[in-house]
Amino acid sequence: MSRSIKKNFWHYRPLLTETLPYELPVIFGNDRLYYSQCRSIDPAARPLLDKLLKTRRGYTIPYNYSIHKDSDRVTQLSLIHPTTQLEFCDFYARYESSLLYYCNRSEFSLRHPAAVAAVYVASLADLNETVLKTGEVHLVPEGPEPELAKLVSFFAYEKYNLLNKFYESKEFIRLEKKFEILRQIDVSKCFYSIYTHSIAWATKSKDFAKKNKGAHSFESCFDSLMQRSNYNETNGIVVGPEFSRVFAEIILQDVDNKVQRALAEKSLLEGQHYAIRRYVDDYSIFSNSQDTVQQIDSLIRQELLNYKLYINESKLRDFRRPFVTNLTQARSDMRAKTSSANEILTGAEWKSGAAATSRDRHLIGSLVQEIRVIVRRHDVRLSNLSGSLLGSLRGLARAANAALERSLSTSVDNWSFATRSILECAFYITSVDLRVRTTYSLCQLLTIVKRGTNLLPAVATDLVMHTIAEELVGIAKIAMTSRKSDTNEDCIELCNILICGAHLLKERFTNNGQVEHILDQLLQEKLTYFKYITLKYCFLRNEIKFASSLAQLNKKAETQLDTLESIRLKSELYHLFCDFLGAPDIEVSRKRKLFVKLFGGNPSNAEIEKLGDLIGFADWKGVWIEHSLKRRQMRPVYAVA
């Protein structure tokens, strides 16, 4: 690899790890944008690409969309403008040392950038490997060598990439041994409430920041960039990208330090009289004195108030050791059930192809009932268990596939029974807890099952695929009816179910009458970018049948792409324009006409075609879907579990 390509590979790495939300349609990604900056491209396309990537002076408007946090709550995420994402690459490269310094000042933080993640790429071909297509942060390695397969973030992080890993850690047990009281509190609507100028208060001081307003510095550049990415808003930061969590971490580490100093002035010492652990905006306070816990709680509130941040009173929880909650007990019971099923599927008898005993079949076949009982017994939400449950089901599906590879007739019977039980459980979980994260896990599971069907006789394959088709249609209908009343909004959960069905089942899914009705209904609504790429992906599975629908979809998209200023200003329209130019079903002459209308010049059809190969964010062929699923195989870096 040339030195310049290596440099670009590192410089633009934030595009893959820092600038996008986790919850997106499964065919969406920054791969082409990243490669356009890292690879040598055709000289004929370079001037056109430069025009497209020209940065707009001033702010850009993010593409905002909502996802379900659980059955009752939604949250708004933001996809910022790609040209602003490139500015974040420059910012990271310029200020990586400052970012690390200001994120390593607190003893309390459980998740913070600790070092630049080391990376070595032997050849340009390695850029295609899944090392670059995952979404969890890289943890600081315990040994001398980093795990290259997990180098998936710009920074290496300490200590935990999931809050639940802290609760299950030896560190948590040590704290429980030492302290008998635990209080949990968290910040209410943290990212939506952060004042961008307060980054300077955290790195310098409020007085210094006000006296030196406008001076060029790390904090002023970060402040300005956060504003420009979000319509010049100073109250609130975009939610979703990793850089927002880094921004919040710098501010909350200042809160940590001030709380620790104030406690020291009261002769209360960390590790002796109390312990505080903070995971992003979730605080755990440990002590042997209720009075000390209350003092710490008050100090945290006071310091947060200086940043115009507040505690969410509804989430305050007090525990006495052992710090075992209903959720802890439910997880333990759930692990026991899935572990028992795994022991059967990996046992010698099952692998040998021997007919499964009635006891084994009952244990595997009763997973749904067991889940329902555990959730009710411990009075917990299924959403608190679904991530780990679906992960366990993926493991069971792999175990069933491994046994099937012996190609014995009894193994086929065992596989069919186990797989139907696993699918029944997975579809139940996804239907009850329909969120973007569960749709990712479901797609991953179905991909594993699809591999197993390659070893099956046609009759058994048809039965399993028929089950998958029926269940996906059912979940698509649930997602369609559970949308907010405002149909102008996106529903990423629905997008992923439709894409998953179209990818795995192709015409068998898209030609289903109920699916056709859903697609047509979405087409008649106001067009959004995510609707555009979802509908087009589904229609392209049977381009002849859906020719008129594709024509209508393209016409609606082209109508929105009216001015160059709107494309450079609005993230949604920029993404729409790029994927219009990259779409395989649209004539090159039509793409050229639109490009000339907006950007001027006299490019040839061949040059426009080359540009179309370089840009765009949707994977129209579906070849990246498994990579995208691997990117999301671990839970989001800021989730509880």
Secondary structure in CASP SS format (residue, H / E / C, confidence):
PFRMAT SS
TARGET T0000
AUTHOR 0000-0000-0000
METHOD secondary structure of the structure
MODEL  1
M C 1.00
S C 1.00
R H 1.00
S H 1.00
I H 1.00
K H 1.00
K H 1.00
N H 1.00
F H 1.00
W H 1.00
H H 1.00
Y C 1.00
R C 1.00
P H 1.00
L H 1.00
L H 1.00
T H 1.00
E C 1.00
T C 1.00
L C 1.00
P C 1.00
Y C 1.00
E C 1.00
L C 1.00
P C 1.00
V C 1.00
I C 1.00
F E 1.00
G C 1.00
N C 1.00
D H 1.00
R H 1.00
L H 1.00
Y H 1.00
Y H 1.00
S H 1.00
Q H 1.00
C H 1.00
R C 1.00
S C 1.00
I C 1.00
D C 1.00
P C 1.00
A C 1.00
A C 1.00
R H 1.00
P H 1.00
L H 1.00
L H 1.00
D H 1.00
K H 1.00
L H 1.00
L C 1.00
K C 1.00
T C 1.00
R C 1.00
R C 1.00
G C 1.00
Y C 1.00
T C 1.00
I E 1.00
P C 1.00
Y E 1.00
N E 1.00
Y E 1.00
S E 1.00
I E 1.00
H E 1.00
K C 1.00
D C 1.00
S C 1.00
D C 1.00
R C 1.00
V E 1.00
T E 1.00
Q E 1.00
L E 1.00
S E 1.00
L E 1.00
I C 1.00
H C 1.00
P H 1.00
T H 1.00
T H 1.00
Q H 1.00
L H 1.00
E H 1.00
F H 1.00
C H 1.00
D H 1.00
F H 1.00
Y H 1.00
A H 1.00
R H 1.00
Y H 1.00
E H 1.00
S H 1.00
S H 1.00
L H 1.00
L H 1.00
Y H 1.00
Y H 1.00
C C 1.00
N C 1.00
R C 1.00
S C 1.00
E C 1.00
F C 1.00
S E 1.00
L C 1.00
R E 1.00
H E 1.00
P E 1.00
A E 1.00
A E 1.00
V E 1.00
A C 1.00
A C 1.00
V C 1.00
Y C 1.00
V C 1.00
A C 1.00
S C 1.00
L H 1.00
A H 1.00
D H 1.00
L H 1.00
N H 1.00
E C 1.00
T H 1.00
V H 1.00
L H 1.00
K C 1.00
T C 1.00
G C 1.00
E C 1.00
V C 1.00
H E 1.00
L E 1.00
V C 1.00
P C 1.00
E C 1.00
G C 1.00
P C 1.00
E C 1.00
P C 1.00
E C 1.00
L H 1.00
A H 1.00
K H 1.00
L C 1.00
V C 1.00
S C 1.00
F C 1.00
F E 1.00
A E 1.00
Y E 1.00
E E 1.00
K E 1.00
Y C 1.00
N C 1.00
L C 1.00
L H 1.00
N H 1.00
K H 1.00
F H 1.00
Y H 1.00
E C 1.00
S C 1.00
K H 1.00
E H 1.00
F H 1.00
I H 1.00
R H 1.00
L H 1.00
E H 1.00
K H 1.00
K H 1.00
F C 1.00
E C 1.00
I E 1.00
L E 1.00
R E 1.00
Q E 1.00
I E 1.00
D E 1.00
V E 1.00
S C 1.00
K C 1.00
C H 1.00
F H 1.00
Y H 1.00
S H 1.00
I C 1.00
Y E 1.00
T C 1.00
H C 1.00
S H 1.00
I H 1.00
A H 1.00
W H 1.00
A H 1.00
T H 1.00
K C 1.00
S C 1.00
K H 1.00
D H 1.00
F H 1.00
A H 1.00
K H 1.00
K H 1.00
N C 1.00
K C 1.00
G C 1.00
A C 1.00
H C 1.00
S C 1.00
F H 1.00
E H 1.00
S H 1.00
C H 1.00
F H 1.00
D H 1.00
S H 1.00
L H 1.00
M H 1.00
Q H 1.00
R H 1.00
S C 1.00
N C 1.00
Y C 1.00
N C 1.00
E C 1.00
T C 1.00
N E 1.00
G C 1.00
I C 1.00
V C 1.00
V C 1.00
G C 1.00
P C 1.00
E H 1.00
F H 1.00
S H 1.00
R H 1.00
V H 1.00
F H 1.00
A H 1.00
E H 1.00
I H 1.00
I H 1.00
L H 1.00
Q H 1.00
D H 1.00
V H 1.00
D H 1.00
N H 1.00
K H 1.00
V H 1.00
Q H 1.00
R H 1.00
A H 1.00
L H 1.00
A H 1.00
E H 1.00
K C 1.00
S C 1.00
L C 1.00
L C 1.00
E E 1.00
G C 1.00
Q C 1.00
H C 1.00
Y E 1.00
A E 1.00
I E 1.00
R E 1.00
R E 1.00
Y E 1.00
V C 1.00
D C 1.00
D E 1.00
Y E 1.00
S E 1.00
I E 1.00
F E 1.00
S E 1.00
N C 1.00
S C 1.00
Q H 1.00
D H 1.00
T H 1.00
V H 1.00
Q H 1.00
Q H 1.00
I H 1.00
D H 1.00
S H 1.00
L H 1.00
I H 1.00
R H 1.00
Q H 1.00
E H 1.00
L H 1.00
L H 1.00
N C 1.00
Y C 1.00
K C 1.00
L C 1.00
Y C 1.00
I E 1.00
N C 1.00
E H 1.00
S H 1.00
K H 1.00
L C 1.00
R E 1.00
D E 1.00
F E 1.00
R E 1.00
R C 1.00
P C 1.00
F C 1.00
V C 1.00
T C 1.00
N H 1.00
L H 1.00
T H 1.00
Q H 1.00
A H 1.00
R H 1.00
S H 1.00
D H 1.00
M H 1.00
R H 1.00
A H 1.00
K H 1.00
T H 1.00
S H 1.00
S H 1.00
A H 1.00
N H 1.00
E H 1.00
I H 1.00
L H 1.00
T C 1.00
G C 1.00
A H 1.00
E H 1.00
W H 1.00
K H 1.00
S H 1.00
G C 1.00
A C 1.00
A C 1.00
A C 1.00
T C 1.00
S H 1.00
R H 1.00
D H 1.00
R H 1.00
H H 1.00
L H 1.00
I H 1.00
G H 1.00
S C 1.00
L H 1.00
V H 1.00
Q H 1.00
E H 1.00
I H 1.00
R H 1.00
V H 1.00
I H 1.00
V H 1.00
R H 1.00
R H 1.00
H H 1.00
D C 1.00
V C 1.00
R C 1.00
L H 1.00
S H 1.00
N H 1.00
L C 1.00
S H 1.00
G H 1.00
S H 1.00
L H 1.00
L H 1.00
G H 1.00
S H 1.00
L H 1.00
R H 1.00
G H 1.00
L H 1.00
A H 1.00
R H 1.00
A H 1.00
A H 1.00
N H 1.00
A H 1.00
A H 1.00
L H 1.00
E C 1.00
R C 1.00
S C 1.00
L C 1.00
S H 1.00
T H 1.00
S H 1.00
V H 1.00
D H 1.00
N H 1.00
W H 1.00
S H 1.00
F H 1.00
A H 1.00
T H 1.00
R H 1.00
S H 1.00
I H 1.00
L H 1.00
E H 1.00
C H 1.00
A H 1.00
F H 1.00
Y H 1.00
I H 1.00
T H 1.00
S H 1.00
V H 1.00
D C 1.00
L C 1.00
R C 1.00
V H 1.00
R H 1.00
T H 1.00
T H 1.00
Y H 1.00
S H 1.00
L H 1.00
C H 1.00
Q H 1.00
L H 1.00
L H 1.00
T H 1.00
I H 1.00
V H 1.00
K H 1.00
R H 1.00
G H 1.00
T H 1.00
N C 1.00
L C 1.00
L C 1.00
P C 1.00
A H 1.00
V H 1.00
A H 1.00
T H 1.00
D H 1.00
L H 1.00
V H 1.00
M H 1.00
H H 1.00
T H 1.00
I H 1.00
A H 1.00
E H 1.00
E H 1.00
L H 1.00
V H 1.00
G H 1.00
I H 1.00
A H 1.00
K H 1.00
I H 1.00
A H 1.00
M H 1.00
T H 1.00
S C 1.00
R C 1.00
K C 1.00
S C 1.00
D C 1.00
T C 1.00
N C 1.00
E C 1.00
D C 1.00
C C 1.00
I H 1.00
E H 1.00
L H 1.00
C H 1.00
N H 1.00
I H 1.00
L H 1.00
I H 1.00
C H 1.00
G H 1.00
A H 1.00
H H 1.00
L H 1.00
L H 1.00
K C 1.00
E H 1.00
R H 1.00
F H 1.00
T H 1.00
N C 1.00
N C 1.00
G H 1.00
Q H 1.00
V H 1.00
E H 1.00
H H 1.00
I H 1.00
L H 1.00
D H 1.00
Q H 1.00
L H 1.00
L H 1.00
Q H 1.00
E C 1.00
K C 1.00
L C 1.00
T C 1.00
Y H 1.00
F H 1.00
K H 1.00
Y H 1.00
I H 1.00
T H 1.00
L H 1.00
K H 1.00
Y H 1.00
C H 1.00
F H 1.00
L H 1.00
R H 1.00
N H 1.00
E C 1.00
I C 1.00
K C 1.00
F C 1.00
A H 1.00
S H 1.00
S H 1.00
L H 1.00
A H 1.00
Q H 1.00
L H 1.00
N H 1.00
K H 1.00
K H 1.00
A H 1.00
E H 1.00
T H 1.00
Q H 1.00
L C 1.00
D C 1.00
T C 1.00
L H 1.00
E H 1.00
S H 1.00
I H 1.00
R H 1.00
L H 1.00
K E 1.00
S H 1.00
E H 1.00
L H 1.00
Y H 1.00
H H 1.00
L H 1.00
F H 1.00
C H 1.00
D H 1.00
F H 1.00
L H 1.00
G H 1.00
A C 1.00
P C 1.00
D C 1.00
I C 1.00
E C 1.00
V H 1.00
S H 1.00
R H 1.00
K H 1.00
R H 1.00
K H 1.00
L H 1.00
F H 1.00
V H 1.00
K H 1.00
L H 1.00
F H 1.00
G C 1.00
G C 1.00
N C 1.00
P C 1.00
S C 1.00
N H 1.00
A H 1.00
E H 1.00
I H 1.00
E H 1.00
K H 1.00
L H 1.00
G H 1.00
D H 1.00
L H 1.00
I C 1.00
G C 1.00
F C 1.00
A E 1.00
D C 1.00
W C 1.00
K C 1.00
G C 1.00
V C 1.00
W C 1.00
I H 1.00
E H 1.00
H H 1.00
S H 1.00
L H 1.00
K H 1.00
R H 1.00
R C 1.00
Q C 1.00
M C 1.00
R C 1.00
P C 1.00
V C 1.00
Y C 1.00
A C 1.00
V C 1.00
A C 1.00
END
